[in-house]
Amino acid sequence: MSASEKRRAVVLFDGECPFCRKSVSILKRLDWLKRFEFRNMRRRENWPTTKEPLSMERMIEEMHLITTDGSVYAGFDAFRWIFSQMPITMGLVPFMFVPGVSQMGNRMYRWVATRRFQLLPCHEGVCVLPSKR
């Protein structure tokens, strides 16, 4: 890991998705302590070293977070980890561990993720999920 990767966790998001870019914009504003580095996962050179291999197909489906020790979290688990690091959202974290909340959070995350191209207008009104190769 490079020195900058050791200082901050890396959030890999879909840089071609308007909804994802808007979400990252909000997270950046909430990241007062600058604990995160946000990178477009569509560029493989943005992928940090991790304990487990990263998959483009999985990252297209879910945002990924790589901690400073190389651990990988995806989807709702990534949001829960991010929220645990931001003073303004830390108070919500205990509720995210209440029995049943994780399952509901994962379902909600997947619902939004599969519809993310329809949730915000796209370039010239056209948004298409990339095909899995």
C-alpha positions in Angstrom: 0.0 0.0 0.0 1.2 3.5 -0.8 1.6 6.1 2.0 -1.7 7.8 1.0 -3.6 4.5 1.1 -2.4 3.9 4.6 -3.7 7.2 5.8 -7.2 7.0 4.4 -9.8 4.4 3.5 -10.6 4.2 -0.2 -14.2 4.3 -1.5 -14.5 2.8 -4.9 -17.7 4.0 -6.7 -19.2 3.9 -10.2 -17.9 7.2 -11.7 -20.3 6.8 -14.7 -23.4 6.8 -12.5 -24.9 10.2 -11.7 -26.6 8.8 -8.6 -23.3 7.5 -7.3 -21.5 10.7 -8.1 -24.2 12.7 -6.2 -23.9 10.2 -3.2 -20.2 10.6 -3.2 -20.5 14.4 -3.3 -22.7 14.2 -0.1 -20.2 11.8 1.6 -17.3 14.2 0.8 -19.1 17.0 2.5 -19.7 14.9 5.6 -16.1 13.7 5.7 -14.9 16.5 7.9 -11.9 14.5 9.2 -10.8 13.6 5.6 -10.7 9.9 6.4 -11.7 8.8 2.9 -10.4 8.9 -0.6 -13.0 8.6 -3.3 -12.1 6.9 -6.6 -13.8 5.9 -9.8 -13.7 2.1 -9.8 -14.0 2.0 -13.6 -10.3 2.8 -13.7 -8.3 -0.2 -12.6 -5.4 2.0 -11.7 -7.6 3.4 -8.9 -7.9 0.0 -7.2 -5.7 -0.2 -4.1 -4.0 -3.3 -2.8 -6.5 -5.5 -0.9 -6.6 -8.6 1.2 -9.0 -10.2 -1.2 -9.3 -9.8 -5.0 -11.5 -7.1 -6.4 -14.0 -7.8 -9.1 -15.3 -5.2 -11.6 -18.6 -7.1 -11.8 -19.1 -6.8 -8.1 -18.0 -3.2 -8.0 -20.5 -2.3 -10.7 -23.2 -3.8 -8.5 -22.0 -2.4 -5.1 -19.8 0.4 -3.9 -16.7 -1.0 -2.2 -14.6 0.4 0.7 -11.1 -0.6 1.3 -9.8 0.1 4.8 -6.3 1.2 5.6 -5.4 -2.4 6.4 -6.7 -3.7 3.1 -10.0 -5.1 4.3 -12.9 -4.9 1.8 -16.5 -4.0 2.6 -19.2 -3.7 0.0 -22.7 -2.3 -0.2 -24.5 -1.7 3.1 -21.5 -3.0 5.0 -19.4 -0.3 3.4 -21.9 2.4 4.3 -22.0 1.2 7.9 -18.2 1.4 8.0 -18.2 4.9 6.5 -20.8 6.0 9.0 -18.7 4.7 11.9 -15.9 7.1 10.8 -17.8 10.3 10.4 -18.7 12.3 13.6 -22.1 13.4 12.2 -23.2 9.8 11.5 -21.5 7.9 14.3 -24.7 8.0 16.4 -26.6 6.0 13.8 -24.1 3.1 13.8 -25.5 1.2 16.8 -28.9 1.1 15.1 -27.3 -0.4 12.0 -26.3 -3.4 14.1 -29.8 -4.1 15.5 -31.0 -7.6 14.5 -32.7 -7.4 11.2 -31.4 -4.0 10.2 -28.5 -5.5 8.2 -30.8 -7.7 6.1 -33.2 -4.8 5.5 -30.2 -2.4 4.8 -28.8 -4.9 2.3 -32.1 -5.3 0.5 -32.6 -1.5 0.4 -29.1 -1.0 -0.9 -29.5 -3.6 -3.7 -32.9 -2.1 -4.6 -31.3 1.4 -5.0 -28.2 0.0 -6.7 -30.2 -1.8 -9.4 -32.3 1.3 -10.1 -29.6 3.9 -9.7 -29.5 4.8 -13.4 -33.2 5.7 -13.2 -33.1 7.6 -9.9 -31.2 10.6 -11.4 -31.3 12.0 -14.9 -28.4 10.7 -17.0 -26.4 12.3 -19.8 -28.8 13.3 -22.5 -31.6 11.2 -20.8 -29.8 7.9 -21.6 -28.5 5.6 -18.9 -27.7 2.0 -19.3 -26.2 -0.5 -16.9 -23.0 -1.8 -18.4 -23.2 -5.4 -19.6 -21.3 -8.0 -17.6 -18.4 -9.2 -19.6 
